[in-house]
Amino acid sequence: MPTDREKLLKGFRRLLITVFLMFTGPVVLYQAFKNQDHPWYIPVLIIGAILALGAMAMGFWGIKTLVDAFFAKPKSKS
């Protein structure tokens, strides 16, 4: 059973985005909690939460794409 290279590369790209989000989300959240008296506290907190949730979603999505690339049935050429 051949591996779908296009899906495999797409899965690795999504996992690279996940790694980026895994670092930026907590850093933004930390900065928000460190500056609770600042007027931008709530918007920065919301952005950090979105980045953290995005990291989790992209992680699941990337792993699913990799699994599909390895184990999905090949497309018929008709």
C-alpha angles and dihedrals in degrees: 000000000000123000118243101238094193092056091043092056091045089053092051090049090053091050090051089053087049092055090050091050092045089063101036097047097058092041091054091045091050091051091050094051091045092056103042093146093057118103090232092058098108097045092047091047091051092048091050092049091050091050092049093048089045090055091055093046094046090048093056092041093049094048091048090052091050092049090048090051092054102038108024119111113257118255116257115244097222 
